Amino acid sequence: MNVGTLVLAVGSGGWMTCWAVYFTRSVGLSPTVFASGVTAGGLGSVLLGIPVGHWAARFGVREALVCLDLAQGLAVLGYALVRTWWSFLLVTCVVALAQRSAPGVRIAVLTALADRGKPLDAISSGQVVAHAGFLAGSGLGAIALAAHSRAAYLAVLGLYAAGCVGSGLATLRIPHLTSLTDLGVRRRSLVLRDRQFLAVAALCGVLALVWGVADVGVPLWVTTHTSAPPTVLGALVAVNAAAILLCQKRVARAATSVARSTRLTAVSAAALAASCALFAATQGGSGAPVVVLLLVACVVQVAGELLFTAGGWGVSTGLTPQDAHAEYQSVFTAGSAAAVMLAPALLVLLLVDWGVAGWFALGFVFLAAGLPTPAVGRWALRTPGRPEPPVTVS
């Protein structure tokens, strides 16, 4: 399973590094047209991702993941033919649906394959492998950017398509996993009637804005509100990457139950709010002091990200019925996908336009989303008929 994850992540990392430049400079789409197409495609994936999860649970999560990977691989080749906003929107909708539906289904596969009581071990290992592959792929994307030719961009696009297909073929090696059809079960979606889980997914979806802060918010802030050298952004990316690669699996070991996972999520919100205050303190800064403060803020932020990721895995798998991981994880990842979709526009407003006040507003949003999660988790566990499965990590 990790081989397929690595192959896909390398291709995805390369393409995501250079696709904005490809479409705006090589294809000729305006930044506004590009951004609107990405947002529309993301919205479609959020709305359709939930029924995809239910379909996967009914017919088989392994088969669903293979179909999503292969569909994504074929769809991304359509980017080579894009010339207009409409063609870009059409291809992006298909790619985004497959790309953002796959993580929830992949977690369902990993959970089904994991030793009983240890799903987070498999999930965290897969996350580390994916992050390593994404970093390797981003280096290839940087080479394409340096070459800045259509041929170089299309080579990276081909790598991405090959990575999707390779991931699908690797998943085929996994044995068939029992589906609802195998069990002779026909039912309506469970997750859409699970108010407690939907509440947890919504709160964690808000906290997922941290990924947009790292990818979009901090670079915009550093370049518009500080006099720090642009090279500091490379150092911040390196700190974030090293922390995830070295610490994610260790931090996940703390998510041994729903109660502990929700406490991790609450602590993560406090850490993220503290990092917002530290970033705000760099307003107008220059020289070595602002670089040091940016690095400190980055360390606090990635600590919050690690805790949030581990807590989210723990609470989402812990509250999921054993035969419904595909549909539950699809809903949970839909919340994160929505946050990633909305993050660019929201962060431009808060951090570029509002400045310091925007950082404090963002910190309040993190606290408002994270601090209630322990109470919501207790509410969920009190639901009749919801036994809490163990989620220990070796």
N, C-alpha and C positions, 0 to 999 in steps of 0.2 A: 504493500500500500504506500509506503514512504517513497519508493522509487517513482511511482506515478506522480506523487505530490511534488517531488523535487523537479522532475522534468517539466511539469506544468508551471511551477513557480519560476524557473529560469526563463522560459518563454514569456510569461506574463511580466516579469520584472524588466526584461529588455524592451518590450513594447510600451509599457506604461511610462518608461523613462523618456521616450521620444515621440509618442503619438501626438501630443499637442503641437509640437513643432512641425511634424509631418503634415498635419491637416491645415495648419494656419500658414505655413510657408511653402510647402511643396504642392499641396492640393489647392490652396488659395482661399479656404474658408476664413471668414473674419473671426476674431476671438469671441465675439458675441454669438455668432451663429454656432460655433463649436461648443461653447458652454451651454447654450440652450438645447442643443441636440443631446449632449451628455445628460443634462438634467431630465429631459423628456424620456430618454431611454432608461434612466435610473428609476423614474416614477413607474414606468411600465413594469420593470422587474420587481419592484416592491409589491405591486398589486397582484401580479401573476405568480409570484414565488410561493404564496401560500397554497393555492391549489396544486402546484407542482409537488409540494411536500406530501399532500394527501394522496396524490397519484402514485408517488414513490412507495408510500407505505402499503398501498393496495397491491401493486404489481411487483414490488421487489426493489430494495434500495440499491443493490449492486447494479441491476439492469438500468435503473434510473440514472445513476451516476455515470455509467458508460454512455448512455444516450446524451446526457448533458455535456460531457466532455467532447464527444464526437460532433455534436451540433455546434458547440462553441468553436471547434477547430475549423469546421466548414464555413461557419459564418464569418470568422475574422478574415478569411481570404477575400470576402466581399469588400473589405476596406480598400483593396487594391483597385477596385472599380469605381469608388466613390468620386463624384465630381460636383454634386449639388447637396444642399441641405437635406432634401427629401431622401436621397439615397443614403446619406450619412445617418439620418434618423432611423431609417428602416434597418440598416445593418446593426446600428448601435442597440436598438431595442432587442434584437435577437441575441446579440452577444451578451448584453447586460442580463437578460433573463437567464441564460445558461450560466454565466459567470457568477451571478449573485444567488442563484438557487443551489448551485453545487455545494457550497460550504456546509449548509445545513444537512444535505443528504450525505455528504462525506462524514460528518460527525455521526450520523445514524449508522453508517457502515462501520466506522471505528468502534462505536459503542457495542454493536452486535458482535464484532470480532474480539473485543477485549475480554480478558479474564473477568469473571463476574465480580463486581464491586470495584473494578479498577479502570473505568473508562477514561478518566482524566489522564492516566499514564499515556495511553495511546493518543489522545487528543493533543496533549502538550508536546509529545514527541513530533507529531505531525506538524504542529505550528512552528517548532524550531526548524525542522527540515524545510518547510515552506519559506521561512524568513531567510534562511541561508541561500536557498535557490533564487529568491527574489533579489537579494543583494548581488549574487553572481550575474544574474541577468541584467541588472541595472548597469553593471560595468560594460556589458556588450551594447546596451542602449547608448551609453556615453560615447562609445566608439562611433556608432552611427551618427550621433549628433556632431561629432568632430568632423566626420566625412561630409556630412550635410549634402547627401545626394539621394535622389529617389531610389536608386539601386540599393543603397545601404539601408534605407528605411524599409524597403520591401524585403530585404534579407532578414531583418529583425521580425517583420510580420510573418514571414515564412517559418521562422523559428518558433514563434508563438503558436501558429497553427499546428506545427509538428509536435510541440509540447502538449497541446490539448489532445491530439490523437494518441500520442504516446501514453498519456495518463489514462485515457479510456482503454487502451489495449492492456495496460498493466492491471487495471481494475478487473478485466475479464479473467485474470488468473485467480481471482478470489472465488471461492465456491459460492453457489447460490445461497442467499440468506432468506429465511422463512418470511413470507409475506402474508398479508391478510387473506389474499386469495388462497394461499396454501392451507391456511387454517379454516377456510370456509366461512370467514367473517365478512359481512357486509354492514357497513355502518356509515353514518354521517361523520363529518369531521369532529373530533373531540376537542381540539385546542381552541376553536372559536367559541366554545361554551365554557371554557376554563377561565373565568374572570381573574382569578388570582395569578395564573401564569401570564395572562395578557398584561396585567399590571406590572409584573416583574419585567417582562420583555420591554414594555414602554419605558420604564425607568432606566434599564440598562441601555436601551437605544439612545437615550439622551446622553448618557455617559460616554457612548461611542463617539461623541464629538471630539474626544481626545485624539482620535486618529486624524481628524481633519486639522486640529490645532498643530500637530507635529508636521503634517505634510504641507499645509497651506498657511495656517495662521502665523507660525513662528517665522518662516521666511519672509512673509509680507511685513511683519512687525520689524524685523531686524533691518530690512532694506528701506523702510519708510519712516521709522521712528527712532532709530539709533544711528550712530556713526561707526558701528562696529565693522570691521573688514568683512567682505562677503565670504572670505575663506572660513570664517567661524561657522558658517552653515554646514560645511563639510564635517567639522569637528562635532557638531551637534548630532548630525546623522550617524556618525560613527559611535558616539556614546549610546544613542538609542539602540542601534543595531547590536552592539556588544552586550548591552544589558539584557536584551531579549534572548539572544543566543545563549548566554551564560546562566541566566537566572529564571527564565520562564518556567521550566520544568520544576525547578526547586520551589518556586513560589506556589505552583499548582498543588504541591503536596499539602499545603495548608487547607485546601478546600475539601475537607473530609466529610462534610455534611452540608445540608442546606443552611442550617443556622450559622455555621462558621463561614460559609461562602457569602452569605448576605452581610456578615460583619466585615469580611474583606472588602466587599463592595462599598460599604459605608466609609471604611478607612481610606479606600482609594479616592473617594470623593473629597475627603479632607486634604489628601495629598495634592490632588489636582487643583483644588482651590488655592492652596499654598503656592503652588507653582505659578498660578495666574498672578498672584501678588508679587512674586519675585520677577516675573517678566515685566510687569508694570513698572517696577522699580528701575528698569533699564532705560526708561524714556529719556531720550536726548543724550544718553551716555556715549562715551568714546574711550579709546585706549584699552589698556590692560584691565582696569576695573570692570568695565562693561562686559568684556569677554569672560572674565571669571564669574560674574553674576549670571550671565547667560548659561554658562556651563552648569552652575549650581541649580538654576531653574530647570534646566533640561534633566538633570539627575532626579530632582523631585518629581517632575512630570512623568518620567519613565517608570519611577517607582509606583506612582498612581496607576499608570497604564498596566503594569504587570499585575497589580492587585485586582484591578477591574477585570482583566481578561480571565484570571484564574477564578475569581468570584463568579463571573458570568457563566463560565463552563460548569462550575459546581452547582449553582442554583438551577440552571436550565436542564442539566441532565438529572439532577436530583428530584425535580418536580415532574419529570416526564414519565408517563406509564410505559412499561417495558416494551409494549408492541406499538408505540406511537412516536418513536424518536424522530422519524422523518418529518412528520407534519409539525411536531412541536419545535424542532430545531429550525425548520424553514420559517416559522413565525418569528422565532427569536432572532435569527439572522436578518430577517426583513427589517426589524427595528434598527439594527446597525447599518444596514444598507440605506435606509431612509436618512439616517444621520450623516452618513458619508455624502449622500446626494445633496443635502441641504447645507453642508458645512461651508463650501466656498463662498456662497452669497452671504451667509450669516456672519462668517468671520471677517469678510471684507467690511461689512457694516460695523461690527463691534470693534475690531482691532485697527483697521485703517482709518475709518471715519470717526469713531468715538475715542480712540486712543486709550489712555489709562482707564477711563471710566468703563470702556468696553471689556477690559481684562477683569475688572471687579464684577461686572455684570455676568461675565462668563463663569467666574468663580462661584457666584451665587447660584447659577443654573446647575453647576456640578453638585453643590451641596444639597440643593432642593431635590435632585434626582437620587443621590446616593444615600443620604441619611435615612430616608423612610424604608429602604429595602429590608432591614431586619424585621420591622413590623409587618411588612407585606409578606415576607417569608414565613413568619409565624402564622399569619392568617391562612396562607396556603396549606401549611402543614396541619392545620386544624380541620381542613376539609374532610368530611367523612369519605372513607374508601380510598384515601391517597396514602398508601404506605410509602415511606421514604427509603429508597434503595441506598445501599452504601455507595460512596463515590471515592473511596480511598485511592491513593496513588502510592505505588511502591517506591 
